[in-house]
Amino acid sequence: MRRRRRRPGPPILVLLSSLALTGCAPETSVPLPAVTVLSSTAPSPAVAHVVAQPLAGHAGGEVRLSGEGYPAHGRVVFTFHGRQVGDTTADAVGRFVEVLVRVPDSFSDSAPGTQFTIGATSGPVYAETPFVLTR
């Protein structure tokens, strides 16, 4: 009977090194999960901001709103505690400056110091700012 000679395998050091380089340890029997990296060259969406001047006032009073981060040439609708109080069109870079709106008279019964929200919406883009009612 003739014995076959076994072909020598790679040295154990080479095998361990290659396992370490691929992220597997010899005692690890479960393969590591694949990681997918997604990349996009599209610009990230801008964050909209709106500010009120003054920050407080009485029912029936005027407030000037300025904002940025809206769609270029998009219609921006303003609300006071959910009630529409005006609108404007953003400029070519998504801004509007000192748009005059009026606090609804219907809020005159609210206690002084009550905080409300003034919102500015253009499609899916929304921002808000606090407004405090005074007498």
N, C-alpha and C positions, 0 to 999 in steps of 0.2 A: 504494500500500500504506500502510495506516494503522498507525502504531505505537501499541502499547498502553503506557500509562504504568504503571510499577510503583508499587504502593502502598508508601510508606515503612514499613519495619519499626521495631521499637523501637530506640531508641538503644543502642549497644553497652554503654554504662555501665549502663543499666537491666538489660540481659540478664546482664551479669557480676555485678551486685549480687544479682539473683534467684538465680543459680546458687550464689553464696556462701552465701546465706541458706538454701538447701535442702541444703547440705552437699556440693554437687558443684562441682568446679572444672572449668573448660573443658577442661583436658587430661585429665581423668578420664573414661574411656569405660566403666568398670564402675560400676554403681549401688552405693551403700552398702547394707549389709544392714540390714534392719529390726530394731529392738530391741524386745523384748516385756518389759514390766515386770509381774511378777505380784505381787499384793498379797493379803493375807489378814487378816481380822480375828480369826482363831482365835489363841488364845494359843500361844506356842511351848512345846514340851514341856519340862518341868522336868528338870534334871539331878539324878540321885539321888546321895546321899552316904551312906556308912556309916563309923562310927568304932568302934574297939574300945578298951576300958579294962579291964585294962592292955593295953599294946602288945606285951608279951612274957609268957611263962609256960610252965609245964611241961605235959606230957601229962596229962590228967585234971583239969587246973585249970579254973577258971571264968573266963569273959570276959563283960563286959556290952557289948552292942551298941546303938548309937543311930544313927538315920538319918532322912533326909528326902528329899522329891522322888519319893515312891512314889504309886501310885494311891490315892485316898481309899478307906478301908475295904478295901483290897486285902490279900490274904494275902501275906506276905513270908516266903520260905524262906531259911534260913541254911545255908551250907556251909563246911566247913573242908577246904581242899585238895580240893574236889569232893565230899566226903562230907557228906550232910545231917546237921546237928547241932541243928536246931530251926526253929521258925517263930513268927510272930506276925501280928496284923492291924494294919495302919497305921490311924491315927486319921483324922478327917474332913479333915485337910489333908495327909495322906500322910506322917505322922511316926510314929516309934516311939522309945521312950526306955528305955535300960538293960534290954534283954531279956537274960536270963541264958542262956548256952549253955556247954557243956563241950567242951574240947579232947579229941578221942578218945584213949583210952588206947593205941590201936594205933600212935600216933606216938612212943611212949616210946623206941623204938630209934633215933630220929633224932638226929643230932649236935647238940649245943648250938650255937645261933647260926643254925640252919637257918631260913630265912624261908619261911613259907607264906602262903596267901591265904585270907582269910575273905570270902565273898561273900554278898550279899543280893539276892534276885531276887523280882520280882512281875510276872508276865507278861513283857512285853518289856523291862521296866525292870531294870537290873542295876548294882550298884556293888560295889566290893571295897576291902579295906584289908589292908595287910600285918600279919602277926603273926609274931614271932620266938620260936622254941621255946628254952626254957632247961631245965636239969636240976632 
